[in-house]
Amino acid sequence: MSFYDRYVLPHLVHLACKSRTIQHQRRKIVPRAHGRVLEIGMGSGLNIPFYQPSRVEWVWGLEPSPEMRRKARSHLQAAEIEVRWLDFPGEEIPLEDHTVDTVVVTYTLCTIPDWQTALGQMRRVIKPGGALLFCEHGQAPDPAVQRWQQRINPVWKSIAGGCHLNRPIPGLLEQGGFRVSDVDTMYLPGSPRFASFNYWGRAVPA
């Protein structure tokens, strides 16, 4: 791992993902989680304050980066829920089949290298009647913005930890074996349009 990836990138990701606009998006999704929750890519724990203790039994926090887990300490100390770390990537979820009521994925599908395997793992661990809650940025609907996303994406990936600007999130979920039961979209204010188109909603195993 390079110096940049180990010491610079986690700080940049944490700062970018704690903006007021992004936190507002998290607030739309995370409180809907219930039961035994699996969060994919917990990162620095920015979702932790939004979980509702009355609805959540505990949260498994899947996060392979020790640097990001260290950044999560302040949120863990203030947490009103139990968090159980899982030091694994999204493609390797170390849980039994049908053990999770809610999977939460926020600003993570853009970075997972083998997203299809990861989604298959998420589908495997969700209980019958459970769901996946997502909030992600991705492919914009406007052709002009899409062209900019295509141009910028190779450089963006190299400096942003493998983040893809142009993944079509609902399509990925469907290819990964989910049915999107509700979804909202918008360009978030205050960010370049090539990086600000957001999807959020709910999906269930197909």
C-alpha positions as a printed NumPy array, in Angstrom:
array([[  0.   ,   0.   ,   0.   ],
       [  1.382,   3.42 ,  -0.967],
       [  1.889,   6.339,   1.414],
       [ -0.972,   8.151,  -0.341],
       [ -3.376,   5.219,   0.033],
       [ -2.485,   4.665,   3.674],
       [ -2.19 ,   8.169,   5.095],
       [ -3.719,  10.691,   2.683],
       [ -6.681,   8.95 ,   1.036],
       [ -8.534,   7.948,   4.257],
       [ -8.41 ,  11.575,   5.422],
       [ -9.689,  12.87 ,   2.077],
       [-12.488,  10.291,   1.924],
       [-13.548,  11.111,   5.475],
       [-13.693,  14.848,   4.728],
       [-15.593,  14.383,   1.461],
       [-18.12 ,  11.983,   2.978],
       [-18.902,  14.136,   6.024],
       [-20.125,  17.156,   4.067],
       [-23.47 ,  18.581,   5.163],
       [-25.117,  17.514,   1.896],
       [-23.893,  13.927,   2.147],
       [-24.907,  13.722,   5.793],
       [-28.389,  14.874,   4.787],
       [-28.528,  11.994,   2.302],
       [-27.474,   9.498,   4.968],
       [-30.302,  10.758,   7.174],
       [-32.802,   9.756,   4.485],
       [-31.737,   6.101,   4.508],
       [-29.939,   4.932,   7.644],
       [-32.809,   5.46 ,  10.152],
       [-34.884,   2.994,   8.116],
       [-32.579,   0.109,   9.099],
       [-33.925,  -2.384,  11.609],
       [-33.022,  -5.614,  13.392],
       [-29.586,  -7.069,  12.786],
       [-27.872,  -4.714,  10.379],
       [-24.873,  -5.226,   8.12 ],
       [-23.242,  -2.025,   6.894],
       [-20.968,  -2.521,   3.887],
       [-17.971,  -0.184,   3.936],
       [-18.56 ,   1.419,   7.333],
       [-15.488,   3.591,   6.793],
       [-15.06 ,   6.241,   9.476],
       [-18.455,   5.514,  11.006],
       [-20.354,   8.477,   9.591],
       [-23.62 ,   6.508,   9.509],
       [-23.449,   5.512,  13.169],
       [-25.276,   8.566,  14.604],
       [-28.245,   7.952,  12.294],
       [-29.112,   4.42 ,  13.428],
       [-32.163,   4.29 ,  15.686],
       [-31.39 ,   2.356,  18.9  ],
       [-35.046,   1.413,  19.31 ],
       [-35.054,  -0.288,  15.884],
       [-31.584,  -1.848,  15.7  ],
       [-30.355,  -4.936,  17.574],
       [-26.734,  -4.394,  16.516],
       [-24.687,  -3.412,  13.473],
       [-21.986,  -5.465,  11.823],
       [-19.583,  -2.935,  10.325],
       [-17.753,  -4.413,   7.344],
       [-14.586,  -2.363,   6.769],
       [-11.243,  -3.734,   5.524],
       [ -9.228,  -0.534,   6.075],
       [ -7.562,  -0.234,   9.51 ],
       [ -7.028,   3.468,   8.853],
       [-10.749,   4.041,   8.366],
       [-11.598,   1.953,  11.428],
       [ -9.275,   4.135,  13.485],
       [-11.066,   7.232,  12.205],
       [-14.353,   5.712,  13.395],
       [-13.32 ,   5.675,  17.073],
       [-15.031,   8.933,  18.021],
       [-18.328,   7.785,  16.511],
       [-18.023,   4.404,  18.209],
       [-17.408,   6.02 ,  21.597],
       [-20.579,   8.08 ,  21.23 ],
       [-22.667,   5.282,  19.683],
       [-25.976,   4.268,  21.234],
       [-25.895,   0.987,  19.323],
       [-23.545,  -1.987,  19.382],
       [-21.112,  -2.155,  16.456],
       [-19.277,  -5.381,  15.628],
       [-16.371,  -4.858,  13.23 ],
       [-15.788,  -7.274,  10.369],
       [-12.33 ,  -6.842,   8.858],
       [-13.27 ,  -8.046,   5.38 ],
       [-13.98 ,  -6.574,   1.932],
       [-17.462,  -6.519,   0.437],
       [-16.765,  -9.616,  -1.643],
       [-16.123, -11.698,   1.521],
       [-18.903, -11.388,   4.08 ],
       [-18.111, -13.775,   6.979],
       [-21.718, -14.352,   8.067],
       [-24.063, -17.311,   7.748],
       [-26.863, -17.357,   5.202],
       [-30.031, -15.434,   6.119],
       [-28.676, -13.761,   9.271],
       [-29.224, -10.064,   8.417],
       [-32.457,  -8.069,   8.503],
       [-31.055,  -4.97 ,   6.778],
       [-27.998,  -4.365,   4.625],
       [-26.932,  -0.718,   4.45 ],
       [-24.711,   0.519,   1.611],
       [-23.837,   4.213,   1.411],
       [-21.251,   5.598,  -1.009],
       [-19.56 ,   2.212,  -1.246],
       [-20.757,   0.428,  -4.408],
       [-18.712,   2.912,  -6.425],
       [-15.462,   1.477,  -5.014],
       [-15.973,  -2.304,  -4.735],
       [-13.858,  -3.953,  -7.471],
       [-16.024,  -7.075,  -7.89 ],
       [-19.394,  -5.497,  -7.189],
       [-21.354,  -8.446,  -8.585],
       [-19.763, -10.914,  -6.167],
       [-20.271,  -8.444,  -3.324],
       [-23.963,  -8.041,  -4.124],
       [-24.309, -11.808,  -4.306],
       [-22.85 , -12.017,  -0.811],
       [-25.256,  -9.355,   0.446],
       [-28.202, -11.209,  -1.07 ],
       [-27.016, -14.45 ,   0.546],
       [-26.983, -13.081,   4.089],
       [-30.32 , -11.217,   3.976],
       [-33.165, -12.963,   5.775],
       [-36.461, -13.652,   3.981],
       [-38.367, -10.392,   4.218],
       [-35.175,  -8.378,   4.689],
       [-33.921,  -5.572,   2.486],
       [-30.951,  -3.601,   1.244],
       [-30.978,   0.167,   1.811],
       [-28.713,   2.156,  -0.476],
       [-27.535,   5.712,  -1.02 ],
       [-24.939,   6.053,  -3.767],
       [-23.632,   8.412,  -6.396],
       [-23.331,   7.197,  -9.965],
       [-24.187,   7.562, -13.623],
       [-26.021,  10.779, -14.432],
       [-29.071,  10.734, -16.728],
       [-27.884,  13.588, -18.952],
       [-25.749,  12.567, -21.948],
       [-23.474,  15.6  , -21.65 ],
       [-22.752,  14.83 , -17.99 ],
       [-22.236,  11.156, -18.811],
       [-19.581,  12.121, -21.363],
       [-17.727,  14.097, -18.702],
       [-17.999,  11.177, -16.306],
       [-16.466,   8.882, -18.933],
       [-13.596,  11.304, -19.564],
       [-12.797,  11.968, -15.922],
       [-13.382,   8.473, -14.523],
       [ -9.92 ,   6.955, -15.227],
       [ -8.115,   9.754, -13.385],
       [-10.769,   9.955, -10.674],
       [-10.393,   6.236,  -9.874],
       [ -6.641,   6.579,  -9.438],
       [ -6.885,   9.399,  -6.885],
       [-10.153,   8.453,  -5.145],
       [ -9.502,   4.904,  -3.972],
       [-11.045,   3.156,  -6.954],
       [-14.241,   5.22 ,  -6.887],
       [-16.178,   5.085, -10.169],
       [-18.164,   8.144, -11.17 ],
       [-20.455,   6.397, -13.629],
       [-21.806,   3.17 , -12.205],
       [-25.556,   2.794, -12.933],
       [-26.6  ,   1.845,  -9.415],
       [-30.134,   0.434, -10.017],
       [-28.793,  -1.626, -12.92 ],
       [-25.983,  -3.003, -10.775],
       [-28.439,  -3.985,  -8.054],
       [-30.633,  -5.797, -10.56 ],
       [-27.656,  -7.61 , -12.081],
       [-26.631,  -8.577,  -8.545],
       [-29.936, -10.361,  -7.926],
       [-32.02 ,  -7.596,  -6.343],
       [-35.293,  -5.934,  -7.247],
       [-35.333,  -2.195,  -6.622],
       [-38.602,  -1.55 ,  -4.8  ],
       [-38.19 ,   2.204,  -4.513],
       [-35.617,   4.743,  -5.657],
       [-35.217,   8.517,  -5.684],
       [-32.615,  10.506,  -7.591],
       [-31.225,  14.017,  -7.794],
       [-28.124,  16.066,  -8.415],
       [-26.82 ,  17.122,  -5.01 ],
       [-26.248,  20.862,  -4.651],
       [-22.784,  22.245,  -4.111],
       [-20.866,  19.606,  -6.092],
       [-19.841,  19.259,  -9.753],
       [-22.595,  17.55 , -11.725],
       [-20.233,  14.789, -12.884],
       [-19.817,  13.697,  -9.247],
       [-23.143,  14.627,  -7.685],
       [-25.894,  12.482,  -9.157],
       [-27.337,  10.435,  -6.278],
       [-29.59 ,   7.392,  -6.027],
       [-31.193,   6.296,  -2.764],
       [-33.836,   3.748,  -1.9  ],
       [-34.59 ,   0.147,  -1.071],
       [-34.   ,  -3.176,  -2.837],
       [-35.015,  -6.727,  -1.988],
       [-33.624, -10.08 ,  -3.139],
       [-35.263, -11.008,  -6.423]])
